[in-house]
Amino acid sequence: MGLRMLPCAVPIVLFAQLTDLVGLFMNREGTLAQLLYIWPALVILSATAALASTAVIAARSIAVLLARRTRVERG
């Protein structure tokens, strides 16, 4: 289950490191609020993707836990 969830974690990591990535490419440092002022679409898109990825990871984890629980109860 762990490696199959790895691509889902990419948007979360991207959003968490967004200011560092933009700083790396633009040779500047800033905050998320400053980045939101300059590129609101980038921040909103990244935040939405991170939220969706979090929901997918949570739903898949709950489904796996419920499947294991029913398998244990039946077995």
KEKE-3310 file (N, C-alpha, C; in steps of 0.2 Angstrom, whole numbers, plus 5000, padded with zeros to 4 digits):
npx = (5004:5010:5019:5011:5004:5012:5013:5002:5006:5014:5008:5005:5018:5023:5015:5019:5032:5032:5035:5049:5053:5049:5057:5069:5069:5067:5077:5074:5068:5053:5036:5022:5011:5015:5018:5005:5000:5006:5006:4992:4984:4993:4995:4982:4979:4989:4986:4973:4975:4984:4974:4965:4973:4976:4963:4961:4971:4967:4954:4958:4966:4957:4948:4956:4959:4946:4943:4953:4949:4936:4940:4947:4937:4929:4938)
npy = (4994:5006:5011:5012:5023:5034:5042:5050:5058:5068:5081:5086:5087:5096:5108:5110:5114:5125:5139:5138:5131:5141:5151:5145:5145:5159:5165:5172:5175:5172:5173:5162:5170:5181:5175:5171:5183:5187:5176:5170:5160:5149:5146:5143:5132:5123:5121:5116:5104:5098:5096:5088:5077:5073:5069:5058:5049:5048:5042:5030:5024:5022:5013:5002:4998:4995:4984:4975:4973:4967:4956:4950:4948:4938:4928)
npz = (5000:5003:4993:4982:4986:4985:4973:4976:4986:4981:4977:4989:4995:4986:4988:5001:5000:4991:4992:4994:4982:4972:4976:4973:4959:4956:4962:4975:4991:5000:5007:5009:5009:5002:4990:4986:4984:4972:4963:4963:4957:4956:4969:4974:4965:4969:4982:4981:4975:4984:4995:4989:4986:4999:5004:4995:5000:5013:5011:5004:5014:5024:5018:5016:5029:5034:5025:5030:5043:5041:5035:5045:5055:5048:5046)
capx = (5000:5014:5022:5005:5001:5018:5011:4997:5009:5018:5005:5006:5025:5024:5012:5023:5039:5031:5039:5056:5054:5048:5063:5075:5069:5067:5082:5072:5064:5047:5032:5016:5006:5018:5017:4998:4998:5009:5003:4986:4982:4998:4994:4976:4979:4993:4982:4967:4978:4986:4968:4962:4977:4975:4956:4962:4975:4963:4949:4961:4968:4951:4945:4961:4958:4940:4944:4957:4944:4931:4944:4949:4931:4927:4943)
capy = (5000:5012:5013:5014:5030:5039:5048:5054:5063:5073:5087:5088:5090:5102:5113:5112:5117:5129:5145:5136:5130:5147:5155:5142:5147:5166:5168:5176:5172:5175:5169:5160:5176:5185:5171:5171:5190:5188:5171:5167:5154:5144:5144:5140:5126:5119:5120:5112:5097:5095:5094:5082:5071:5071:5066:5052:5045:5046:5037:5023:5021:5019:5007:4996:4996:4992:4978:4971:4972:4962:4949:4947:4945:4932:4923)
capz = (5000:5004:4987:4978:4989:4984:4968:4979:4991:4977:4977:4996:4996:4982:4992:5007:4998:4986:4993:4992:4974:4968:4978:4969:4952:4955:4966:4980:4997:5002:5011:5006:5008:4996:4984:4985:4981:4966:4959:4966:4953:4957:4976:4974:4962:4973:4988:4980:4973:4990:4998:4985:4988:5006:5004:4992:5004:5019:5009:5003:5020:5028:5014:5017:5036:5034:5022:5034:5049:5039:5033:5052:5058:5044:5046)
cpx = (5004:5017:5017:5002:5006:5016:5006:5000:5013:5015:5006:5013:5026:5021:5016:5029:5038:5035:5047:5057:5053:5055:5069:5075:5069:5073:5080:5069:5058:5042:5026:5011:5009:5017:5009:4996:5001:5006:4997:4984:4986:4996:4988:4976:4983:4989:4976:4970:4981:4980:4965:4966:4976:4968:4957:4966:4971:4957:4952:4963:4962:4948:4950:4960:4951:4940:4948:4952:4939:4934:4946:4943:4929:4931:4943)
cpy = (5006:5015:5015:5021:5036:5044:5052:5060:5068:5080:5090:5091:5096:5108:5115:5115:5122:5136:5143:5135:5136:5151:5152:5145:5155:5169:5173:5172:5175:5170:5166:5165:5180:5181:5171:5178:5190:5183:5167:5161:5148:5141:5141:5133:5121:5117:5115:5105:5094:5092:5088:5076:5068:5067:5059:5047:5043:5041:5030:5020:5018:5013:5001:4994:4993:4985:4973:4969:4967:4955:4946:4944:4939:4926:4919)
cpz = (5000:4997:4982:4980:4987:4979:4971:4984:4987:4978:4984:4998:4992:4985:4998:5006:4992:4986:4991:4985:4970:4970:4974:4962:4951:4959:4971:4985:4998:5006:5007:5004:5002:4990:4982:4982:4974:4961:4962:4963:4955:4964:4977:4971:4966:4979:4987:4978:4979:4994:4995:4986:4995:5007:5001:4997:5010:5017:5007:5009:5024:5024:5016:5024:5037:5031:5026:5040:5047:5038:5040:5055:5054:5045:5052)
residu = (MET:GLY:LEU:ARG:MET:LEU:PRO:CYS:ALA:VAL:PRO:ILE:VAL:LEU:PHE:ALA:GLN:LEU:THR:ASP:LEU:VAL:GLY:LEU:PHE:MET:ASN:ARG:GLU:GLY:THR:LEU:ALA:GLN:LEU:LEU:TYR:ILE:TRP:PRO:ALA:LEU:VAL:ILE:LEU:SER:ALA:THR:ALA:ALA:LEU:ALA:SER:THR:ALA:VAL:ILE:ALA:ALA:ARG:SER:ILE:ALA:VAL:LEU:LEU:ALA:ARG:ARG:THR:ARG:VAL:GLU:ARG:GLY)
# end
